[in-house]
Amino acid sequence: MNDDCIFCKIVKGDLPAQIVFQDGEVTAFRDINPVKPVHILIIPNRHIASTNALTEADEALIGRLVNVGRQLAADEGVDESGYRLVINTGPQAGQTVYHLHLHLLGGQEMPFH
């Protein structure tokens, strides 16, 4: 855990969030500034700054994050209509919180670019 990280504070319960899933490895919560009707952030409970900090030892964890995203898409009713799982890495990609996270986006048609 990183004491300065907002997402680590959410995992520990030190900051409020609308948590929709949590287990020993992963936490998922609704984005406070959603860009689509369904906008959920899926994060590892362990602090990993970005995709660039991943190692081969994290392969199972990344698979777990994606599977949680797939399940949440079904729970939210967007699995059939379509959804995106997005990871932003670095400032030019739009990463603003340096704790690895997937955005689950759905519930509205999205452009293809």
C-alpha positions as CSV (number, residue, x, y, z in Angstrom):
1,M,0.0,0.0,0.0
2,N,1.0,3.6,-0.6
3,D,-0.2,6.0,2.1
4,D,-0.4,8.9,-0.4
5,C,-2.5,7.0,-3.0
6,I,-6.2,7.7,-3.1
7,F,-7.0,4.3,-4.5
8,C,-5.0,2.6,-1.7
9,K,-7.0,4.6,0.8
10,I,-10.3,3.3,-0.8
11,V,-9.0,-0.3,-0.6
12,K,-8.2,0.2,3.1
13,G,-11.6,1.8,3.8
14,D,-10.0,5.1,4.7
15,L,-11.9,7.0,1.9
16,P,-15.5,6.4,1.0
17,A,-16.4,4.9,-2.4
18,Q,-19.4,3.1,-3.9
19,I,-17.7,-0.3,-3.9
20,V,-19.4,-2.8,-6.2
21,F,-16.9,-5.7,-5.7
22,Q,-14.1,-6.5,-3.4
23,D,-12.1,-9.6,-2.6
24,G,-8.5,-10.3,-1.4
25,E,-6.9,-9.2,-4.7
26,V,-9.3,-6.7,-6.4
27,T,-11.6,-3.8,-5.6
28,A,-14.1,-2.2,-8.0
29,F,-16.0,1.0,-7.4
30,R,-18.0,3.6,-9.4
31,D,-16.1,6.5,-10.8
32,I,-17.0,9.8,-9.1
33,N,-16.9,11.5,-12.5
34,P,-18.5,9.0,-14.9
35,V,-18.1,9.5,-18.6
36,K,-20.7,6.8,-19.5
37,P,-23.8,5.5,-17.7
38,V,-21.6,2.5,-16.5
39,H,-18.2,3.7,-15.4
40,I,-16.5,1.4,-12.8
41,L,-12.8,1.4,-11.8
42,I,-11.3,-2.0,-11.2
43,I,-8.0,-2.0,-9.3
44,P,-5.6,-4.4,-7.7
45,N,-5.6,-4.1,-3.9
46,R,-1.8,-4.1,-4.0
47,H,-0.3,-0.8,-5.1
48,I,1.0,-1.0,-8.7
49,A,1.7,2.4,-10.2
50,S,0.9,1.7,-13.8
51,T,1.1,-0.9,-16.6
52,N,4.8,-0.1,-16.8
53,A,5.3,-1.4,-13.3
54,L,3.9,-4.9,-14.1
55,T,6.1,-8.0,-14.1
56,E,5.6,-11.5,-15.3
57,A,4.5,-12.4,-11.8
58,D,1.5,-10.1,-12.2
59,E,0.0,-12.0,-15.2
60,A,-2.6,-13.8,-13.1
61,L,-3.6,-10.6,-11.4
62,I,-4.2,-8.9,-14.7
63,G,-6.3,-11.8,-15.8
64,R,-8.3,-11.5,-12.5
65,L,-8.9,-7.8,-13.2
66,V,-10.2,-8.5,-16.7
67,N,-12.5,-11.3,-15.4
68,V,-13.9,-9.1,-12.7
69,G,-14.6,-6.5,-15.4
70,R,-16.4,-9.1,-17.5
71,Q,-18.5,-10.2,-14.5
72,L,-19.3,-6.6,-13.6
73,A,-20.3,-5.9,-17.2
74,A,-22.8,-8.8,-16.9
75,D,-24.0,-7.5,-13.5
76,E,-24.6,-4.0,-15.0
77,G,-26.4,-5.4,-18.0
78,V,-24.0,-4.2,-20.6
79,D,-22.3,-7.5,-21.5
80,E,-24.6,-8.1,-24.6
81,S,-24.8,-4.5,-25.8
82,G,-21.0,-3.9,-25.4
83,Y,-18.5,-2.4,-23.1
84,R,-14.9,-1.3,-23.0
85,L,-12.1,-2.2,-20.5
86,V,-9.5,0.6,-20.8
87,I,-6.1,1.0,-19.1
88,N,-4.5,4.4,-19.4
89,T,-0.7,4.4,-18.9
90,G,1.1,7.7,-18.3
91,P,0.1,11.3,-18.6
92,Q,-0.3,11.5,-22.4
93,A,-2.8,8.6,-22.2
94,G,-4.8,10.3,-19.5
95,Q,-3.6,8.5,-16.4
96,T,-4.3,10.8,-13.5
97,V,-4.1,8.4,-10.5
98,Y,-0.9,6.4,-10.4
99,H,-2.4,3.1,-9.2
100,L,-3.1,0.7,-12.0
101,H,-6.8,0.6,-12.9
102,L,-9.2,-0.6,-15.6
103,H,-12.1,1.5,-16.6
104,L,-15.3,-0.5,-17.3
105,L,-17.3,1.8,-19.6
106,G,-20.7,0.9,-21.0
107,G,-24.4,1.8,-21.3
108,Q,-24.0,4.1,-24.3
109,E,-22.6,3.8,-27.8
110,M,-19.0,4.8,-28.1
111,P,-17.0,6.1,-31.1
112,F,-14.4,3.8,-32.6
113,H,-11.1,5.7,-32.4
